[in-house]
Amino acid sequence: AELLGHLIGHALQGQPSRILLRTWGGNSHFRIEIEDDGGPIEAAQLDTAFEPFPDLRPDSTGPGRKPGKGLPNCGQLMKAYGGAVQILSSERGSLVRISLPMD
């Protein structure tokens, strides 16, 4: 629940008109994707989105929004459970993808 709260918080930060949640699973993993249309995030910001203490990074000088502050927590939680989390730019916003092992 806390993980989803961080991800929804990231999506809401861009003030989207739409948030799309997708889930699916197989024999070896379960995947969750949350996509929003709240504006793009710069590529340099995406590269550091899961680093601890994101407030210590300099402010972005370009257009767009910053990754949500809860993303480092998500990254640490996923690592502890052997999962993975990614953030990608989408056409109008961002997409966060979580993959959890099922074993």
Stockholm file with secondary structure:
# STOCKHOLM 1.0

chainA/1-103         AELLGHLIGHALQGQPSRILLRTWGGNSHFRIEIEDDGGPIEAAQLDTAFEPFPDLRPDSTGPGRKPGKGLPNCGQLMKAYGGAVQILSSERGSLVRISLPMD
#=GR chainA/1-103 SS CHHHHHHHHHHHHTCCSCEEEEEEECSSEEEEEEEECSCCBCHHHHHTTTSSCGGGSCCCCSSSBCCCTTHHHHHHHHHHTTCEEEEEECSSSEEEEEEEECC
#=GC SS_cons         CHHHHHHHHHHHHTCCSCEEEEEEECSSEEEEEEEECSCCBCHHHHHTTTSSCGGGSCCCCSSSBCCCTTHHHHHHHHHHTTCEEEEEECSSSEEEEEEEECC
//
